[in-house]
Structures are given as structure tokens and as C-alpha cells.
Amino acid sequence: MGKIIFYEEKNFQGRSYECMSDCPDMSSYLSRCHSCRVESGCFMVYDRPNFMGNQFFMRRGEYADYMSMMGMTGGIRSCRMIPMHRGQFRMRIYERENFTGQMSELMDDCDNIMDRYRMSDCMSSQVMDGHWLMYEQPHFRGRMMYLRPGEYRSFREMGMSGMRFMSMRRIMDMC
């Protein structure tokens, strides 16, 4: 079980909203959000409602002014709790949309798909086990996208056009 508290002002000031599950639209609880405290668990926060837009991974800790730290200009509009996963991790990545092109299967972190699999791009994925973060740059840098078990036929159609995913990390001991 996770718990995150959002505050309207920096340094945990102003009105607050406590969340322990997914929240697709925070605008009815807070007019803006400039700081937060993750008391337990891990969360993905999004700068658009319905889990869309830029995503940021947040683990236990205090974020007194995370807006400037993460480069968010519009604030948090939705959040998703990442459930704990015990067991194996398995994901297939594909070079092209709709599970076509070169395919590789991952069971552990990959800091550079170009070096490890000789793949120039990753445009679709199937997550069989576990929860993963995909990063647009090698070595787990740049913008990210959270993937839970399921099929992802087109990252472009998910609003990630222009992003190339070049590294993947399991979410396991991070929470």
C-alpha cells in the first residue's frame, strides 16, 4: 500500500490532498501542486489528466519543490500507484509498432538497447511479468514511461510520438 501527500505550495504548505491509489484527475482536490511527500510505496505522477503527458517516478521521500527540480511547468494532474511485485520480470520489446521488426526479451535491466540488442528503436512492447520504466536515453536518463503488465502496440498512439526508448529498468527494490 502506498501513500502520497500533495501540497499546493512549496515546502509542504497550503492545502493538501492525500492519495493512496490511482487518481486520474487531481484538479477537483487542488488548484495547483508545488510539493509532495511520499510516505510509502512508489508513484508515477503525470502532468496531464488520465495518466497522460510527461511522467515522473517518485519513491519514498520529500519533494519540497519538485516542480523546478523535475522541470514541470504545468504541475501534477494525475498520479498512479505502482503496486509491489514479487516474482520474475519479463518483457518483450519490438523495433516497430504492432509487435513487428526485431524482437528481444528482457528479464533484467537494460541500460542501452543499441549496445545489447543492436536495436535502433523500440516502438511497441508486451509486458508479461513485473512493472517497468522505459527511458528515452541510454543509462536510464531522460523522459520516462511506466509500463505494467499488458500489450503496448504503439507508443506513438499513446502520446509518446517523437520519443525513442533506449533503456529499460525493472521496478523492484526501488519502492
C-alpha positions as CSV (number, residue, x, y, z in Angstrom):
1,M,0.0,0.0,0.0
2,G,1.4,3.4,-0.9
3,K,0.7,6.9,0.4
4,I,1.5,10.3,-1.2
5,I,0.5,13.7,0.0
6,F,0.4,16.7,-2.4
7,Y,0.6,20.3,-1.3
8,E,-0.4,23.4,-3.2
9,E,2.6,25.4,-2.1
10,K,6.4,24.8,-1.9
11,N,7.8,23.3,1.3
12,F,4.6,21.4,2.2
13,Q,2.5,24.5,2.7
14,G,-1.1,25.3,1.8
15,R,-4.0,22.9,1.2
16,S,-3.1,19.2,0.8
17,Y,-4.5,16.1,-0.8
18,E,-3.7,12.6,0.5
19,C,-3.8,9.8,-2.0
20,M,-3.4,6.0,-1.6
21,S,-4.5,4.8,-5.0
22,D,-4.7,6.0,-8.6
23,C,-6.1,9.5,-9.2
24,P,-7.0,10.2,-12.8
25,D,-7.7,13.9,-12.2
26,M,-6.5,15.9,-9.2
27,S,-8.0,19.3,-10.3
28,S,-11.0,18.8,-8.1
29,Y,-8.8,18.4,-5.0
30,L,-6.1,21.0,-5.5
31,S,-5.8,24.1,-7.8
32,R,-2.0,23.5,-8.2
33,C,0.7,21.3,-6.7
34,H,4.2,22.5,-5.8
35,S,5.4,20.0,-3.3
36,C,4.7,16.4,-2.2
37,R,5.7,13.8,0.3
38,V,5.8,10.1,-0.5
39,E,5.3,8.3,2.8
40,S,5.2,4.8,1.5
41,G,5.4,3.0,-1.8
42,C,6.1,4.4,-5.3
43,F,4.0,6.5,-7.6
44,M,4.1,7.8,-11.2
45,V,2.9,11.4,-11.5
46,Y,1.7,12.9,-14.8
47,D,1.4,16.5,-16.0
48,R,-2.0,15.8,-17.7
49,P,-5.2,14.2,-16.5
50,N,-5.9,10.5,-17.1
51,F,-2.3,9.4,-16.8
52,M,-1.2,11.2,-19.9
53,G,1.7,13.5,-20.7
54,N,5.2,13.7,-19.1
55,Q,5.7,11.1,-16.4
56,F,7.9,11.2,-13.3
57,F,8.7,8.3,-10.9
58,M,8.5,9.2,-7.2
59,R,9.7,6.9,-4.4
60,R,9.6,7.4,-0.6
61,G,10.9,10.9,0.3
62,E,10.2,14.6,0.5
63,Y,10.0,16.8,-2.6
64,A,9.8,20.4,-1.2
65,D,9.9,22.0,-4.7
66,Y,9.8,19.1,-7.1
67,M,8.3,21.4,-9.9
68,S,11.6,23.1,-10.5
69,M,13.6,20.0,-9.7
70,M,11.9,18.0,-12.4
71,G,11.2,20.8,-14.9
72,M,7.5,20.5,-14.6
73,T,5.7,23.7,-15.6
74,G,2.1,22.7,-15.6
75,G,2.1,20.8,-12.3
76,I,0.7,17.3,-11.5
77,R,-2.7,16.5,-12.9
78,S,-2.9,12.8,-12.2
79,C,-1.0,10.0,-10.3
80,R,-0.8,6.2,-10.4
81,M,0.3,4.0,-7.5
82,I,2.8,1.3,-8.5
83,P,2.0,-2.0,-6.8
84,M,4.7,-4.1,-5.3
85,H,5.7,-7.0,-7.4
86,R,7.3,-10.2,-6.2
87,G,8.4,-12.7,-8.7
88,Q,10.1,-12.7,-12.1
89,F,10.2,-9.8,-14.6
90,R,9.7,-10.4,-18.3
91,M,9.1,-8.0,-21.2
92,R,9.4,-8.2,-25.0
93,I,10.4,-5.1,-26.9
94,Y,9.9,-4.6,-30.6
95,E,11.7,-2.4,-33.0
96,R,8.4,-1.4,-34.8
97,E,4.7,-0.8,-33.9
98,N,2.3,-3.7,-33.6
99,F,4.9,-6.1,-32.4
100,T,6.9,-6.2,-35.6
101,G,10.5,-5.9,-36.5
102,Q,13.3,-7.2,-34.4
103,M,12.2,-8.6,-31.0
104,S,14.2,-9.0,-27.8
105,E,13.1,-10.4,-24.5
106,L,14.3,-8.8,-21.3
107,M,14.3,-10.3,-17.8
108,D,16.6,-7.7,-16.2
109,D,17.6,-4.1,-16.6
110,C,19.0,-2.9,-19.9
111,D,21.0,0.3,-19.9
112,N,21.3,0.5,-23.7
113,I,19.3,-1.5,-26.3
114,M,21.5,-0.4,-29.1
115,D,24.6,-1.9,-27.4
116,R,22.9,-5.0,-26.1
117,Y,20.5,-6.0,-28.8
118,R,21.6,-3.9,-31.8
119,M,18.1,-2.3,-31.9
120,S,17.9,1.2,-33.2
121,D,14.4,1.9,-31.8
122,C,11.7,0.4,-29.6
123,M,8.1,1.2,-30.7
124,S,6.0,-1.5,-29.1
125,S,6.2,-3.8,-26.1
126,Q,4.5,-6.7,-24.3
127,V,5.0,-6.9,-20.5
128,M,4.3,-10.3,-19.3
129,D,5.6,-10.0,-15.7
130,G,6.5,-7.1,-13.4
131,H,6.5,-3.3,-13.7
132,W,9.0,-1.5,-15.8
133,L,10.3,2.0,-16.5
134,M,11.4,2.8,-20.1
135,Y,13.7,5.8,-20.7
136,E,14.3,7.8,-23.8
137,Q,18.1,7.8,-23.4
138,P,20.6,5.1,-22.5
139,H,21.7,4.6,-18.9
140,F,18.2,5.3,-17.5
141,R,18.1,9.0,-18.4
142,G,15.6,11.4,-19.9
143,R,11.9,11.2,-20.1
144,M,10.3,8.0,-18.9
145,M,7.2,5.9,-19.3
146,Y,5.7,3.4,-16.8
147,L,4.6,0.0,-18.2
148,R,2.6,-2.5,-16.2
149,P,1.6,-6.0,-17.5
150,G,-0.2,-5.7,-20.8
151,E,0.3,-5.0,-24.5
152,Y,1.5,-1.7,-25.9
153,R,1.1,-1.8,-29.7
154,S,2.2,1.8,-30.4
155,F,4.0,4.2,-28.1
156,R,3.3,6.9,-30.7
157,E,-0.5,6.4,-30.3
158,M,-0.1,6.6,-26.5
159,G,1.0,10.2,-26.9
160,M,4.7,9.4,-26.9
161,S,5.4,10.4,-30.5
162,G,8.9,11.7,-31.0
163,M,10.3,9.6,-28.1
164,R,12.8,6.8,-28.7
165,F,13.1,4.4,-25.8
166,M,16.7,3.3,-25.3
167,S,16.9,1.8,-21.8
168,M,14.6,-0.2,-19.5
169,R,14.6,-0.8,-15.8
170,R,12.6,-3.1,-13.5
171,I,10.7,-1.5,-10.7
172,M,11.6,-3.8,-7.8
173,D,13.8,-2.6,-5.0
174,M,13.1,1.0,-5.8
175,C,10.0,1.2,-3.7
